[in-house]
Amino acid sequence: MTVRTRIAPSPTGDPHVGTAYIALFNLCFARQHQGQFVLRIEDTDQARSTDDSEKMILDSLKWLGLEWDEGPDVGGAYGPYRQSERMDIYAGYAEQLVERGYAFKCYRTPEELDNIREAKKQNGDLSALNENDLKLDDRETQNRVAAGQLPVIRLKVPERGVCRFKDGLRGEIEIEWSRVDAQILLKTDGMPTYHLANVVDDHLMKITHVLRGEEWINSAPKHQLLYEYFGWEMPALIHLPLLRNPDKSKLSKRKNPTSILFYKKMGFLPEALVNYLGRMGWSMPDEREKFTLQEMLAHFDISRVSLGGPVFDVEKLRWLNACWIREELDTVQLAEKLRAWAFSEENILPVLSQLHQRIEVLSDVAPQAAFMFSGLLDLQEQDFLSASRQERDELLTHLQFTLWRLEALRHWTRETIFSEIKQLSESLQIKLKDFLPPIFVAIAGSTASFSVMDAMALLGPDMSRARLRHAIEVLGGVSKKQMKRLEKDYQALQQAVLP
């Protein structure tokens, strides 16, 4: 048997360090067994998937030195490697399950589903939704069909008993079937859900081992059922421990920068970041902390993975990156790294085009452009209060709303950034000239820079959003209680005026 592993990211945002972590371990496991590593793009979420996001994922993984044997950019024997290009495959498999009695068509509305869940909860029934919960009588089903209502296709799940499956790190795991819902496999628009597409693609691409994050453990029963219903052999499952923040919570962008591109913009070396990700739950046989990707590949053994939640600590990453700079680079190599990181023509010409009409002597460039070649800025609360007429709580609210607005932005250009911020300021009934100063401070450190829209377009979404989050923290941050209130206010604002 040829070992085949895969990584299957969704192109719906900035490339996540968690994606790189899972990709690294899949690559190492495949190479450990002289096997093949596949990259597949899971873009069934057409509302959120973008070509830009896919490109960023591929570019960032290549920047880290992670290479795949098959994928959308390199081809392979089992393509296409984008789910959006495989759409004619999935519906047939879903219908096959219906014909065999392993799945059923469900005509329930979202409102009815909410009511059913609430009724179960009121009765003290904590079980997941099953076929009997969702059944309509024959007459009502016929009425809905006649009215042209389209059904979803759901998986039939046993209502009693226990699902048992083996995990390569944890041994046998048991999950009661009553906790497993009748998963939607095919939506009303004919689009497959992750669970159906994932299983079908893994089978057709001959994936033998699935290494994924432990958050997918509760989905394993659904996948095991699908393999059983189709009569296919299920790949071996290995659930890797979740990356965690220093406070042991799940790694999240609220508490830690999570975009690979953020670390690239900050000036971390790709070798150091891969090294650090390799230490997330795994260690070299001699316990050394600094090692190359090739050394990890040569010594990799999945049994050395520890199940304790590995902590992604940026300060420890900075220390490791410093080791790489001091021990692996001479002065000439350091100069070359700096040139490639920030001072290549590709990077500096767009910045100079903004400064060209603003400088009087060449020495003006460095202070005016410094924020473009920096990481998180050294800011104080007073910087914001001095630049704006708004009170601290207002500043926090408006910066948080701006962050949410820009996090939802699918295409990152000067025009789209300007449009989002202008619409937000208008909806809050604040003149743009009064709304922008705190954003200037968050992004550029002062209000005296060139256009903050141009600055964000050049900095990119990862660094721009990271600086907005940093600004919120400088102003004291947002508590859980405040966050709930802000989320409610923002939702109300969206429903009232925002497009």
N, C-alpha and C positions, 0 to 999 in steps of 0.2 A: 504493500500500500504506500502510495506517495502522500506524505503529509501535506495538506493544503489549509492555510489559515487565511483570514481576511479581516480587513477593516472596512466599515461601511458608514462613513460619516454622512450627515445630512447637511446640505449646503444652505443653511438658513441663518447664518450669522458669522461672526468672527471665528477663525479657526481656534479651537479650544486646546489648552495644554493637556486636558484629559484625552482628547483624540490622539495626540502625539504619544502619550503614555501607553494607551492601548495598542497603537500601531507599533510602537517599539517592541512590546512584549510579543505581539503576533509575529513580527519579523524575526525576533530572536528564536522563538519556538520553531518556526519553519526552518530556519537555517540550522538549528540544533539537530534536526532530523533530516537534513538535506532535502527539504521540501520547498514548496512555493508559497509566496505571499501575494495575496490579491487585494487590490483596492477597488471598492465598488461604491458608487455614489447613490445614496438612497434619497431620491428627490421626489417622492410621491406627494409630498406636501407642496403642491404647485403654488399655493398662495404665498408661501414664505421662501421657497427655494429660488436662488438667483445664480446666474452664470458667474457673477463677480465673486460670490461666496465660494463657489466650487473652485475657481481659479486661486483664491487666497488659500484654500485648504491644500491644494496640490503644491502651490509655491512654497508654503510654509513647511510642509513635510519634506520637500526637496531641500529647502534651506537647512533643515536639521540633518540631512544626509540619509534619510530613510528612503529606501528604494523598493519598489514593488515589481513583481514579475509580470503581472497582468493588471490592466486598468483602462479607464476611458482614454487616457493619453497615449498608452503604449500598445493597446490592443491585447489580443490573446485568443485562445481557442474557445472560450466560453462566453464571449461577449454577446450583445453589447453590455457594457459595465455601468450604464446609468439605468435606473429603474424606469425613468420616464420613457426610455427607448425600448422597454420590454412590456409595455402595457397590454399588448395583445395576448400575453401569456397568462396573466393572473385570473381573469374572469373565467376561463375554461376550467381551471383547477377548482375555483370556488363552486361553480355549477356542478362539477364532478362530485364534490362533497355533499351537495344537496341531493343529488340523484341517489347517492349511496346511503342517505339517511344520517350523515355525520354533521350536517349543517342545516340551517333552516332560514327561511325568509321571514324577516321581521318588519311589520308595518307600524310599529309604535312610534309616536311622535316624541320629540324631546321633552315636552311638557308632561306627557304620560309617564315617561321614564322617571322624571323627577318625582312625580306623585307616587309611583310604585316604590321607589327607594324610601321616600318619607314614611309611607305606610308600613313598610317592613321595619324601619327604625322605631316607629311608635309602638310596634308590637314586640319589640325586643329581638327582632330577627336580624342578626348581623351578617347573614350569608350574602354572597354576591348574587347578582341577577342571573336567573337560569331560564331555561326554555318555558317552564310552566308559569313563571312570573310574567312572561312576555306574550303568552298565547292569547290570541283573539278567537272568538268563535267563528265558524265557517262563514256565517252570513256577514259578519262585520268585515272579515277579510275580503270577501267578494265585493262588498260595497267600496272598500278602499281601492281595490284593483280597478273597479269600474270607474272610479273617480280619477284614475290616472296617477294615484300615489305610488311612488317607487319605493321598493323595500331595500333594506340592507340585508346582507347575508351574514348570519352569526354562527359561531361554532357551538356545537352541542357539547356540553360538559357534564360529566357525572355529578349527581347531586350529593352522593354519599361516598364515604371511603376516603382513602389517602393516596395521593400521587407520590411515587418514590422515583427519584432519579439520582444518578451519581454525578458528583462534581469532582474534578481532578485535584482540587486542593482541599475540599471539605469532606469528602467521602459521600455517604448516602444522605440525601436531604429528603424530608417528608413535608408535604404541604397538603392540607385537607382540601378536597375538591370543593367543599362549600365556600371556600375563600376565592375560588376562581370563577370569574364572570364569563357569561356567554359572549365571548369577544366578537366584535364586528370584524369580519374578514374582507368584505367588499362593501364600499359605501354606495349611496344611491346614485352617484355620478359615475359608477363603474371603477373608481379608483380603489386599489387595494390598501388595506392598512399595513402598517409595518410588519405585523405578525405573519400575515399570509405571504407577503412579498419576500420577507426575510427567509422563511422556511423554503419556499419554492426556489429562490435564487441560490441558497446554500446547497440545496440538493442538485440543481442543474449545473452548478459550478464545481461540484464534487468537493465541497469543503469538508474536511475530515475532523477538524478541531475548531471549536468556537471559543476564543478567548475574549471575554467582554467584562464590563464592570459588574460588580455584585448587585447593582440596582436592578439587574435583569433576572435575578434569581426567581422572583415571583412570577415572571413570564414563562419560565421553563415548562411548567405543566401544560400550558397552551401549546407550546411548540412540540412537546413530546406527543400530545394528542394528535397534532397535525401529521407528524411523521408516522404515527401508528395508523391513522386513518388512510393515509396515502400508501401505506405499505413500504415505506422507505426506511433505511437505516439512519438513525439520528447521529449527528456528529458528537464527538466527545465534548463535554462542557467544562470550561474552566473559568470561574468567575473571580476576577482580580479584585483586590480590595480597593475601595473608593479613596481617591485623593481627598485630604481634609485640610481645613484651615488650622492655624495654630491652636484655636480653641476647640478643636476636634469636630467641629461642624463640617458638613459636606462642603467641599471647595465651591465657592461661589464668587461671582464678580463683585458682589457687594462688599466682601471682606478681603478679597485678594484679586489682583489682576489675573485674568484667565486666558486672555488672547495671546497666542503665540507671537502675533505681530507686535504686541505691546513689548515683549521681551526683546524682539529684534530692534524695535525703535529705541529702546532703552540702552542698547549697546551691549547686550549679553552675547557671548560667543555661542554659536550653535553647538559646538563641541561640549561646552559647559552645561548647556540646558539639557542635552541628551544624556550626559553623564548624571545630572541631577535626577532626571526622570527615571533613569536606570536604577537609582537608589531608592525609588519609591516602592518599598516592600520587598526589595531584592538586594542581595549583597554578593560581592565577589568572594570566592573561596578563601582568599587571604584577608578579607575584610577591608581592603584598601578603599578609600573614599573617592579617589580620583582615578578614572579609567576612561579609555577611548571606546567608541562604539565597536571597533574591531575586537578589542579585548573582551568586551561584554559578549559579543557573538561567539568568541572562542571558548568562553567559560560558562555559557548560559546553561542553567538547569532549572526547570520550572519548579522543582521541589524545594528550591531555596526561597521561594516567595513566602513572605510572612503575611498572615491574615490580619495582623494589627493594622488599623487605618493609618497609612503613611501620611505624614504631615508635610504639606507643601509650604515651606517657610522661605519667603523671599530673601530674608537676611542670610539664611544659610546658603541659598543660591548665589547671592552676591559674594559670599566668602569663597565658594567653590569657583566662581567665575574669576575672582582675583587670583586664585591659584593658577588657573589656566593662563591668564595674562602674564603673570610673573615668571612662571616656570616653562611655558611653551613658546613665548614670543620674544624675539630680540627686538631692538629698537626699530630696525628696518621693517620687520614683520608687523610690529605694532602700528607703524605709520601706514602701512598698506591696509591693515584692518580698519583704521580710522578713515582712510580715503574711501574705502568701499562702503563703510557704514553711513557716512554723512557727507563727505566732501568730494564725491564723484560729480561729474558734470550733470548726471541725471538727477542728483539730489539738490545740487546747489543752484542750478540755473533757474528753476521755478521760484526759489526764494529771492534770488537777485532781481528777478523781474518785478517783484513786489517792492524792492528797496531802491530800485534804480532812480526814481524821481524823488526819493526822500533823503538821500545822503549828499553831503557836501564834500567830505573827504573820505578816503578809503577806510580810515579807522572808525568811521561811523558804522560800518557794516557789522562788526563783531557785537557791539552792545545791542543793536537793533535786531539782529538775527539770532541772538543767543537762545531765546526761548524755542526756536525751531530745531535746535540741536541739543536740547536738554530732555531730561526725563520728567518726573513730577517736580513741579516748581516749589521753591521755598516761599510759601505764602503765610500771611498772618490774617487773623480775622479783621484787623483794622484796615487791611488793604481793600477789602470789600466794602466796609462801612464808609471809608473815605471816598470811594469811587461812586457810591450810589446813594440815592435818597431813601432807599428802602431799609426797613428795620431787619434785624437778623432773621427773625422767623419768616418774613416775607422773602428774603434772599434764599433761605433754605428751600422754601416752597417752590420758588420760580426756577432755581437751579435743578431741583429734583424733577419738576415737570419738563424742563428742557432736556434733561438726561433721558427720561422715558420717551420723549418725542423722538430724540435722535437714535435711541436704541431700536426703535421700530422702523427706522429709515432703511429702505432696501437698496437704494442707489445713492452712493456718497459722492455728491458733486457740490460745487459752490452754490449752484442754483437751487438744488433740492434742500440743502441746509438752510439757505436764506428763506425759502418758502415755508419750511417747517417753523422756524423761529418767528417769522413775521406773523404767521397764522396764530401761533401761540400767544404772542404779545397782544394781538388784536382781540383774541377771545378773552384775555384777562383785562382788557380795556386799559392797557398801558402803552404809551407811545414807545415806538421802537427805540428811539434815542435814549429813553429812560430804562428800557428793558435790557439793553446790550452791555452796559458797563460791567456788571458782575461777571458776565460771560467773557468779556475781554480779559478781566483779571484772572479768571480761572484758566483760560487758554494761554494767554500771553504774559501774564504777570502784571500788566498795567493796561491802562486805556490808551496808551500812546503808540500802540503798534499799528501796523497796517491792518487792513480789513480782517476782522476775526473770522468771517466766512471763508476768505481765501486761506487764512491760517489753518482752519480746521480741515479744509479740503486737502491741503498739503500734508498736514500731520497725519491724516487718515482717521478712520473711525475708532480704531483701538486706542490710540494715544489721546484723542480728543475726549472720548468718553471717560477714560481713566483720569484725565485732569478734572473733569466735571465731578467725578466721584470724590477725588482728592479735595476739591474745593468744598464739597459738602461736609467732609470730615473736618476740614480746617475750621469750619463754622460751627463745629460741635456735634455734627452728625445728626442722624434721625433715629429716635428710639423706635422700638417695635410698636408702641402705642401710637406714636406720631405717624409712623409709616402706614398703619391701617387707615388713619384719618386722611392722609395725603392720597392714598390709593382711592379712597371713596370720593374725595374731592376731584381727583383727576378723571375718574370714570364719569362723574356727573358733568364735568366740563366737556369731555369728549361727546357725550350724548347730546349736550345742549348746543354746542357750536362748532366743535372741531370736525373737519371732514374725515 
